[in-house]
């Protein structure tokens, strides 16, 4: 068995470490323009950007030897629930042979089916059961540490004394983790760069703009899908916060069948979006409310063209009390217009802050 799965933010670091520990080969190509064009050529025209990127990634991985595609399941009334079936049919139509395994909630597919699918992967590993259980825990901790490191770098960037220090440290970490193998090596690299970011000198005189990044999860998590929005803001001297991370998403997914996931999200979003409309629309609203309560300057919402849950959230976001810039991305999105809109939004936030100071 040679597994591939979507490249989604920091998940590739944790998943590669997991499969290394299990002794299962894993291929996760880095997303780029060539992969996107391959996905566009093999996907229905009206499918969203995440689908097209994933499609191109799976084809590339299969050409590199992958024979099994691993996906997670749905998020309520969202097209993502049909992805597994569509990928299987489209790959077969394009002449690629691969088994598609969808890991979904027991309420959707039944506990027996879920265990059968997990068992199919587990049987491909010759590692002892204890090693398998330990590897799962290590993978989650690696993912959580990678997400925390990302968050610290993007938050600290606006306050750094040496401009660009956070960006350089983050870039070095990404280069090293791209080459690492196994949980031990991944932990070592992440811990080293985590400690270095914590030691970056801050300028107490700086008061950077603070912006929350919200929206559809793939578009937020995967830098290629959002044109490196957080790194762009970092280079502009902006401190950013993104409460949704791959580790949060994984934890939320695990707790959802028990109805223990994110009660604070339902409470915060209730006055603006009292019912679930699929995807993570309620999280988008809740995190905009959190941004207002913590004194942030504005909110940037990102989602792919045609994403119904985020379109609904977009209508409710202005009521949360902060200025909102909505960025809708697809395969035609270009750098120039993207930068212009971000720069104009930041200028508006700066003017708004100065006016608030005058009236204080």
C-alpha positions in Angstrom: 0.0 0.0 0.0 1.2 3.5 -0.9 -1.1 6.2 0.5 -1.7 9.7 -0.6 -4.0 12.3 1.0 -4.7 16.0 0.4 -1.9 18.4 1.3 -3.6 20.7 3.8 -1.5 23.1 5.8 0.7 21.3 8.4 -1.1 18.0 8.1 1.5 16.6 5.7 4.2 16.9 8.4 2.1 14.8 10.9 0.8 12.3 8.4 4.2 11.6 6.9 5.6 11.0 10.5 2.6 8.7 11.2 3.1 6.6 8.1 6.8 6.5 8.6 6.2 5.1 12.1 3.7 2.5 10.7 6.1 1.5 7.9 3.6 2.5 5.2 4.8 4.4 2.1 3.2 7.8 1.7 3.3 10.3 -1.2 2.1 13.9 -0.6 3.1 16.2 -3.5 3.6 19.9 -2.8 0.8 22.0 -4.2 1.8 24.2 -7.1 0.5 25.7 -10.3 1.2 22.6 -12.4 -0.9 20.4 -10.0 -3.7 23.0 -10.1 -3.8 23.0 -13.9 -3.8 19.2 -13.9 -6.8 19.2 -11.5 -8.6 21.8 -13.6 -8.2 19.6 -16.7 -9.7 16.6 -15.0 -12.4 18.1 -12.7 -15.9 19.4 -13.6 -15.7 23.1 -14.4 -18.1 24.2 -11.6 -16.2 22.4 -8.8 -14.5 24.6 -6.2 -10.8 25.3 -6.0 -10.0 22.8 -3.2 -11.5 20.0 -5.3 -9.4 20.9 -8.3 -6.2 21.2 -6.2 -6.8 17.8 -4.6 -7.7 16.2 -7.9 -4.4 17.4 -9.4 -2.5 16.3 -6.3 -4.0 12.8 -6.3 -3.2 12.3 -10.0 0.4 13.4 -9.4 0.7 11.1 -6.4 -0.7 8.1 -8.3 1.9 8.8 -11.1 4.5 8.7 -8.4 3.3 5.3 -7.1 0.4 5.9 -4.8 -2.4 3.3 -5.0 -4.7 4.4 -2.1 -6.3 7.8 -1.6 -7.3 8.7 2.0 -9.9 11.4 2.7 -12.0 12.5 5.7 -15.8 12.8 5.5 -18.4 15.5 5.2 -19.3 18.7 7.1 -23.0 18.7 6.8 -24.8 20.1 3.8 -21.6 20.8 1.8 -20.4 19.4 -1.5 -17.4 18.0 0.4 -19.6 15.1 1.3 -19.6 14.0 -2.4 -15.8 14.4 -2.9 -14.9 10.7 -2.2 -17.4 9.3 -4.7 -16.5 12.0 -7.3 -12.7 11.4 -7.0 -13.1 7.7 -7.4 -15.2 8.1 -10.6 -13.1 10.9 -12.1 -9.8 9.1 -11.4 -11.1 5.9 -13.1 -12.4 7.9 -16.0 -9.0 9.5 -16.5 -7.4 6.1 -16.5 -5.9 6.1 -13.0 -6.3 3.1 -10.7 -6.5 3.9 -7.0 -8.7 2.9 -4.1 -10.4 5.8 -2.4 -11.0 5.4 1.4 -13.2 7.9 3.1 -12.9 8.2 6.9 -16.4 9.6 7.9 -18.3 9.9 11.2 -20.0 6.7 12.5 -23.3 8.5 12.3 -22.9 8.8 8.5 -21.4 5.4 7.6 -21.9 3.2 10.7 -19.3 2.1 13.2 -18.8 -1.3 11.4 -18.0 0.4 8.1 -15.7 2.9 9.8 -13.7 0.1 11.6 -13.5 -1.8 8.3 -11.9 1.2 6.5 -9.5 1.9 9.4 -8.7 -1.8 9.6 -7.8 -1.9 5.9 -5.1 0.7 6.5 -4.0 -0.8 9.8 -3.5 -4.2 8.2 -1.0 -2.7 5.7 1.3 -2.0 8.7 3.4 -4.7 10.3 4.1 -2.6 13.4 2.8 -3.9 16.7 -0.5 -2.6 18.0 1.2 -0.6 20.7 3.4 1.2 18.2 0.3 2.0 16.1 -1.5 3.6 19.0 1.7 5.5 20.0 2.2 6.7 16.4 -1.3 8.2 16.3 -0.7 10.1 19.5 2.7 11.4 18.2 1.1 12.5 14.9 -1.5 14.6 16.7 1.1 16.2 18.9 3.3 17.0 15.9 0.4 18.6 14.2 -0.5 20.6 17.3 3.1 21.8 17.7 3.4 22.8 14.0 0.1 24.8 14.3 1.3 26.5 17.5 4.6 27.4 15.8 2.8 28.9 12.8 0.4 30.9 15.1 3.3 32.2 17.2 5.3 33.3 14.1 2.3 35.1 12.5 1.2 36.8 15.7 4.8 37.9 16.7 5.6 39.2 13.2 4.0 42.6 13.8 6.1 43.2 16.9 9.5 41.9 15.9 12.5 44.2 16.3 14.4 42.6 13.4 12.0 42.9 10.4 11.5 39.5 8.7 12.9 37.4 11.6 9.7 35.4 12.1 9.4 34.8 8.3 12.9 33.5 8.0 12.5 31.2 11.0 9.3 29.8 9.6 10.7 29.3 6.1 13.7 27.4 7.6 11.4 25.2 9.6 9.3 24.4 6.5 12.4 23.5 4.5 13.6 21.1 7.3 10.3 19.5 8.0 9.9 18.8 4.2 12.9 16.5 4.4 12.4 14.9 7.8 11.4 11.3 8.4 9.7 9.8 11.4 8.2 11.3 14.6 11.5 11.8 16.5 13.0 13.9 13.7 9.8 15.9 13.2 9.6 16.7 17.0 13.2 17.7 17.1 12.9 20.2 14.2 9.6 21.7 15.3 10.8 22.1 18.9 14.0 23.8 17.8 12.2 26.4 15.7 9.5 26.8 18.3 12.2 27.8 20.9 13.8 30.2 18.4 10.6 32.0 17.6 9.9 32.4 21.3 13.3 34.1 21.6 12.7 36.6 18.8 13.1 40.1 20.2 10.0 42.3 20.2 9.8 46.1 20.0 7.5 47.4 22.8 6.9 50.6 20.9 5.2 48.8 18.0 1.4 48.7 17.8 0.7 46.7 14.5 -2.6 46.2 12.9 -4.2 42.9 14.2 -6.3 40.9 11.7 -8.2 37.7 12.2 -8.3 35.2 9.2 -11.5 33.2 9.0 -13.4 31.2 6.3 -13.6 27.9 4.6 -11.1 25.5 6.1 -9.1 24.3 3.1 -8.8 27.9 1.9 -7.5 28.9 5.3 -5.2 26.0 6.0 -3.5 25.5 2.7 -1.2 28.4 1.8 -1.3 27.6 -1.9 -5.1 27.9 -2.0 -5.0 31.3 -0.3 -2.0 32.7 -2.1 0.0 32.7 1.2 -2.3 35.2 2.8 -0.7 34.9 6.3 2.8 35.2 5.0 1.8 38.3 2.9 0.4 39.9 5.9 3.5 39.0 7.9 5.7 40.8 5.4 3.4 43.8 5.7 4.0 44.0 9.4 0.5 42.8 10.4 -0.1 40.5 13.4 -2.6 37.8 12.4 -4.7 35.2 14.2 -6.4 32.1 12.8 -8.2 30.2 15.4 -9.1 27.3 13.1 -6.1 25.1 12.5 -5.7 21.5 11.3 -5.2 20.3 14.8 -8.4 22.1 16.0 -10.3 20.6 13.0 -9.1 17.1 13.8 -10.1 17.4 17.5 -13.4 18.9 16.5 -14.0 16.0 14.0 -13.3 13.4 16.7 -15.6 15.0 19.3 -18.5 15.7 16.9 -20.1 12.3 17.2 -20.3 12.8 21.0 -21.7 16.3 20.6 -18.8 17.7 22.7 -17.2 19.7 20.0 -16.9 23.5 20.3 -19.8 24.6 22.5 -18.3 28.1 22.5 -18.7 28.3 18.8 -22.4 27.6 18.9 -22.8 30.1 21.7 -20.9 32.9 20.0 -22.4 32.4 16.6 -26.0 31.9 17.9 -27.2 35.6 17.7 -26.0 35.8 14.1 -26.3 32.3 12.6 -28.5 30.2 14.9 -28.6 27.1 12.7 -25.9 25.0 10.9 -25.6 25.6 7.2 -22.8 23.2 6.6 -19.0 23.6 6.4 -17.6 25.8 9.1 -19.8 28.9 8.6 -20.7 29.1 12.3 -17.0 28.9 13.2 -16.4 31.8 10.8 -18.9 33.9 12.7 -17.8 32.8 16.1 -14.2 33.7 15.4 -15.1 37.1 14.1 -17.0 37.7 17.3 -13.9 36.6 19.2 -11.7 39.0 17.2 -14.0 41.9 18.2 -13.9 40.9 21.9 -10.1 40.7 21.9 -9.6 44.2 20.3 -8.5 43.2 16.8 -8.8 45.7 14.0 -10.5 43.7 11.2 -11.4 40.3 9.7 -10.3 38.7 6.4 -12.7 36.0 5.2 -11.4 33.6 2.6 -13.4 31.0 0.7 -13.5 29.3 -2.7 -15.9 30.4 -5.5 -19.3 28.8 -5.0 -18.9 27.8 -1.3 -22.5 28.0 0.0 -21.8 27.9 3.7 -19.3 30.8 3.6 -21.6 32.8 1.3 -24.2 32.6 4.1 -21.6 33.5 6.7 -20.5 36.5 4.5 -24.0 38.0 4.9 -23.8 37.8 8.7 -20.2 38.9 9.2 -20.8 42.7 9.1 -23.2 42.4 12.0 -20.4 41.1 14.3 -18.9 44.6 14.6 -15.6 44.6 12.7 -14.6 45.7 9.2 -14.5 42.6 6.9 -12.6 42.0 3.7 -13.9 38.9 1.8 -11.6 37.2 -0.6 -13.1 34.7 -3.0 -10.5 32.5 -4.6 -10.4 30.2 -7.7 -7.9 29.1 -10.3 -8.0 32.5 -12.0 -7.1 34.5 -8.9 -4.0 36.6 -9.5 -1.4 38.2 -7.2 -1.8 41.8 -8.4 -5.4 42.3 -7.6 -5.1 40.2 -4.4 -2.4 42.5 -3.1 -4.3 45.7 -4.0 -7.4 44.6 -2.1 -5.4 43.6 1.0 -3.4 46.9 1.0 -6.5 49.0 0.6 -8.2 47.1 3.5 -5.2 47.6 5.7 -5.1 51.4 4.9 -8.7 51.6 5.8 -8.1 49.8 9.1 -5.2 52.2 9.9 -7.4 55.3 9.2 -10.2 53.8 11.3 -7.7 53.3 14.2 -6.4 56.9 14.0 -10.0 58.2 14.0 -10.9 56.1 17.0 -7.8 57.5 18.9 -8.9 61.1 18.1 -12.3 60.5 19.5 -11.1 58.6 22.6 
